[in-house]
Amino acid sequence: MAVSSQPEIQQLAMASPEDAKLETFLQWLHANGVQLRGCNIKYCDSRKGFGIFSDQHVYEEVLLVVPLDLAITPMRVLQDPLLGPECREMFEEGDVDDRFLMMLLLTVERLRKNSLWKPYLDMLPTSFRNSLWFSDDELQELRGTALYRATELQKKSLLSLYETKVKALVKKLLTLDGDFETEVCFEDFLWANSVFWSRALNIPLPRSYVFPEIQVHDCCIPDSKSFNTSANGEDNEKRSQVKKSDNQTKEMTSNATQGDTVWVEGLVPGIDFCNHDLKPIATWEVDGTGLTTGVPSSMYLISAAQSPLQIDQEISISYGNKGNEELLYLYGFVIDDNTDDYLMVHYPAEAINTVSFSESKIQFLEVQNAEMRCLLPKTLLDHGFFPLGIQNNGENNKDKVDRFCNYSWSGQRKMPSYVNKLVFPDKFLATLRTIAMQEDELYKVSSMLEELVGPEGERPLSATDVQSAVWEVCGDSGALQLLVDLLRVKLTDLEEGSGTEESDLDLLKKALIIDSQEDKKPCNNNTDTMANESEERKLMTRNKWSAIVYRRGQKQLTRLFLKEAEHALQLSLEEEELTVPS
């Protein structure tokens, strides 16, 4: 890193903490080959942290270039002089996965007093707003949702992983580094977990770059079989400024177009400061050869704006079409009235053992590779009986017609008139049809399938065979009734303790959002002003507000899909009274 002059040192001393660590970080980026061509990194606010903004002096299509040697990937960990020897054996034996390796590096480097990653790590949040960081009071707002249970299970799993692997390993690594005093705690590992999940990108890299034919520290790089296909990575040994090691990067990337692409999960310092927007004005790409950026093996940020960016305009990217459940779980924020919201509906696997003729039904479910749960995107409702006018996802309703026609063997069960309006996935309905079968229906289905396979079992049953026979005999009413029951239970669970969707909406209207409990004092000092308002305002942490927004969306979707299911059930019962197969 370049040595600062005396005036620069004095300027840093007078700057705010955010400005000081930003200046150090920018110097660190420059020392490691990062090029900010048409943008700069600035502090947004306490909610968003740092972000990337257009530069007031320069405009280019390529805004930011980061050499991929700076990325934190699994291979960087395995090649690390301190972590590599300890991690390699565990990794090759399958005791840990590639994500664990990156979280371990983050945990250790956060605690190392002279970490070469310190300028980058100092820029990251010290705490997060995802549900794993919620207080007990905030977590109670999630009761009844899928996220509540997922948060409990994940925190329990992370705590177990910390106690059984992380705690002793980090302490050992710090000791090997000459640090006998620093203590690791669970929050350090929880922080590393949140950093990874909120900032990691899935990077497409040439196989020749990920698995080069070279030796590192007298140890061969593992082949591609050692990695998960969705999270592979190779990076090089860091030196004093986390720079490239002595591999021939240009030689490796010159063959980039000749090899397969390997998708690598990793953190890319610089690119990862882009915040999310539903209408992003930039995207990132990988330049293997350097033809676009002049920097081989780099990731770059490219403008997707239709017109030149305004001065100091924030440069956002899209994190993908994610519902509030995923946004809150991974990133710690929600979007009010999120058009990408979805509802998870599942039939409890343990409940199958309590239904009648469970053994036979379980066999049928296994043949079908039955799906015990389904995701119901909000956009599905536009194709139902009561469309919301959200958007058209281009679903071809003719496919539904053809599918149901093929299900009827004898032709005695006619295709339902409502098939084009049925929004629920047929594979999930097939599961529910099987579970809901009555004794006489089960006997008929078994007889049909025995006739199909022959007396000697000459022909094995397929999933379509079972699905077709069950639909021919049972129709939809049993499955739809079971679906209605599942949705009613779900709505009851969501409303227990927090009230209806309207109750949540009322809470949100009165909310005065604070970023933390510490913000309560200044707000309480302004109660006289608040008393003059026509409606009483209620202090609410942002975490609590996010939980209520998400919870209200789940109640809304459950109510709307329940309405669809109840209407479909009514139509099904009416039509089955007129048409019953012999």
Rosetta blueprint (number, residue, H / E / L):
1 M L
2 A L
3 V L
4 S L
5 S L
6 Q H
7 P H
8 E H
9 I H
10 Q H
11 Q H
12 L H
13 A H
14 M H
15 A L
16 S L
17 P H
18 E H
19 D H
20 A H
21 K H
22 L H
23 E H
24 T H
25 F H
26 L H
27 Q H
28 W H
29 L H
30 H H
31 A H
32 N L
33 G L
34 V L
35 Q E
36 L E
37 R L
38 G L
39 C E
40 N E
41 I E
42 K E
43 Y E
44 C E
45 D E
46 S L
47 R L
48 K L
49 G E
50 F E
51 G E
52 I E
53 F E
54 S E
55 D L
56 Q L
57 H L
58 V L
59 Y L
60 E L
61 E L
62 V E
63 L E
64 L E
65 V E
66 V E
67 P E
68 L H
69 D H
70 L H
71 A L
72 I E
73 T L
74 P H
75 M H
76 R H
77 V H
78 L H
79 Q H
80 D L
81 P L
82 L L
83 L L
84 G H
85 P H
86 E H
87 C H
88 R H
89 E H
90 M H
91 F H
92 E H
93 E L
94 G L
95 D L
96 V L
97 D L
98 D H
99 R H
100 F H
101 L H
102 M H
103 M H
104 L H
105 L H
106 L H
107 T H
108 V H
109 E H
110 R H
111 L H
112 R L
113 K L
114 N L
115 S L
116 L L
117 W L
118 K H
119 P H
120 Y H
121 L H
122 D L
123 M L
124 L L
125 P L
126 T L
127 S L
128 F L
129 R L
130 N L
131 S H
132 L H
133 W H
134 F L
135 S L
136 D H
137 D H
138 E H
139 L H
140 Q H
141 E L
142 L L
143 R L
144 G L
145 T L
146 A H
147 L H
148 Y H
149 R H
150 A H
151 T H
152 E H
153 L H
154 Q H
155 K H
156 K H
157 S H
158 L H
159 L H
160 S H
161 L H
162 Y H
163 E H
164 T H
165 K H
166 V H
167 K H
168 A H
169 L H
170 V H
171 K H
172 K H
173 L H
174 L H
175 T H
176 L H
177 D L
178 G L
179 D L
180 F L
181 E L
182 T L
183 E L
184 V L
185 C L
186 F H
187 E H
188 D H
189 F H
190 L H
191 W H
192 A H
193 N H
194 S H
195 V H
196 F H
197 W H
198 S H
199 R H
200 A L
201 L E
202 N E
203 I E
204 P E
205 L E
206 P E
207 R H
208 S H
209 Y H
210 V H
211 F L
212 P L
213 E L
214 I L
215 Q E
216 V E
217 H L
218 D L
219 C E
220 C E
221 I L
222 P L
223 D L
224 S H
225 K H
226 S H
227 F L
228 N L
229 T L
230 S L
231 A L
232 N L
233 G L
234 E L
235 D L
236 N L
237 E L
238 K L
239 R L
240 S L
241 Q L
242 V L
243 K L
244 K L
245 S L
246 D L
247 N L
248 Q L
249 T H
250 K H
251 E H
252 M H
253 T H
254 S L
255 N L
256 A L
257 T L
258 Q L
259 G L
260 D L
261 T E
262 V E
263 W E
264 V E
265 E E
266 G E
267 L E
268 V L
269 P L
270 G L
271 I H
272 D H
273 F H
274 C L
275 N L
276 H E
277 D L
278 L L
279 K L
280 P L
281 I L
282 A E
283 T E
284 W E
285 E E
286 V E
287 D E
288 G L
289 T L
290 G L
291 L L
292 T L
293 T L
294 G L
295 V L
296 P L
297 S L
298 S E
299 M E
300 Y E
301 L E
302 I E
303 S E
304 A L
305 A L
306 Q L
307 S L
308 P L
309 L L
310 Q L
311 I L
312 D L
313 Q L
314 E E
315 I L
316 S L
317 I E
318 S L
319 Y L
320 G L
321 N L
322 K L
323 G L
324 N H
325 E H
326 E H
327 L H
328 L H
329 Y H
330 L H
331 Y L
332 G L
333 F L
334 V L
335 I L
336 D L
337 D L
338 N L
339 T L
340 D L
341 D L
342 Y E
343 L E
344 M E
345 V E
346 H E
347 Y L
348 P L
349 A H
350 E H
351 A H
352 I H
353 N H
354 T H
355 V L
356 S L
357 F L
358 S H
359 E H
360 S H
361 K H
362 I H
363 Q H
364 F H
365 L H
366 E H
367 V H
368 Q H
369 N L
370 A L
371 E L
372 M L
373 R E
374 C E
375 L E
376 L E
377 P E
378 K H
379 T H
380 L H
381 L H
382 D H
383 H H
384 G L
385 F L
386 F L
387 P L
388 L L
389 G L
390 I L
391 Q L
392 N L
393 N L
394 G L
395 E L
396 N L
397 N H
398 K H
399 D H
400 K H
401 V H
402 D H
403 R H
404 F H
405 C H
406 N H
407 Y H
408 S L
409 W L
410 S L
411 G L
412 Q L
413 R L
414 K L
415 M L
416 P L
417 S L
418 Y L
419 V H
420 N H
421 K H
422 L L
423 V L
424 F L
425 P L
426 D H
427 K H
428 F H
429 L H
430 A H
431 T H
432 L H
433 R H
434 T H
435 I H
436 A H
437 M L
438 Q L
439 E H
440 D H
441 E H
442 L H
443 Y H
444 K H
445 V H
446 S H
447 S H
448 M H
449 L H
450 E H
451 E H
452 L H
453 V H
454 G L
455 P L
456 E L
457 G L
458 E L
459 R L
460 P L
461 L L
462 S L
463 A H
464 T H
465 D H
466 V H
467 Q H
468 S H
469 A H
470 V H
471 W H
472 E H
473 V H
474 C H
475 G L
476 D L
477 S H
478 G H
479 A H
480 L H
481 Q H
482 L H
483 L H
484 V H
485 D H
486 L H
487 L H
488 R H
489 V H
490 K H
491 L H
492 T H
493 D H
494 L H
495 E H
496 E L
497 G L
498 S L
499 G L
500 T L
501 E H
502 E H
503 S H
504 D H
505 L H
506 D H
507 L H
508 L H
509 K H
510 K H
511 A E
512 L E
513 I E
514 I E
515 D L
516 S L
517 Q H
518 E H
519 D H
520 K H
521 K H
522 P H
523 C H
524 N H
525 N L
526 N L
527 T H
528 D H
529 T H
530 M H
531 A H
532 N L
533 E L
534 S L
535 E L
536 E L
537 R L
538 K E
539 L E
540 M E
541 T E
542 R H
543 N H
544 K H
545 W H
546 S H
547 A H
548 I H
549 V H
550 Y H
551 R H
552 R H
553 G H
554 Q H
555 K H
556 Q H
557 L H
558 T H
559 R H
560 L H
561 F H
562 L H
563 K H
564 E H
565 A H
566 E H
567 H H
568 A H
569 L H
570 Q H
571 L H
572 S H
573 L H
574 E H
575 E H
576 E H
577 E H
578 L H
579 T L
580 V L
581 P L
582 S L
